[in-house]
Amino acid sequence: GASTARVAGSRTLVLRALAPVVDNAVVHARSRVVLRAADLPHVVVVTVADDGPGVDERVRDRLFEVGASGTGGTGLGLGIAQRVARSLGGEIVVEAPESGASFALRLPRA
């Protein structure tokens, strides 16, 4: 079923954490970006997956550092998203799907 849980944070901050992840997926996707939300006992997990080339292993550990970019951009988006997520008591993690890329934004429930 659909997520019905409330997140412990303002809508503005949640969007500041989520938007760069979605923007990144749109840039790298071949044709599809899928968002899913799951309610867990203490967190809401919003997964953003795309059918693009995936995350290069060489940059996976540095992905959230300011300046890290696989596309020649500024590399600010994911770093800022991670800082905002952590300010809300959550985090963004890179998952290892069979293909494409998948990021999970984990935020505490209200």
HELIX and SHEET records of a PDB file:
HELIX    1   1 ARG A   11  HIS A   28  1                                  18    
HELIX    2   2 GLU A   57  ARG A   60  1                                   4    
HELIX    3   3 GLY A   77  SER A   87  1                                  11    
SHEET    1   A 4 VAL A  33  ASP A  39  0                                        
SHEET    2   A 4 VAL A  43  ASP A  50 -1                                        
SHEET    3   A 4 ALA A 101  PRO A 108 -1                                        
SHEET    4   A 4 GLU A  91  GLU A  95 -1                                        
END                                                                             
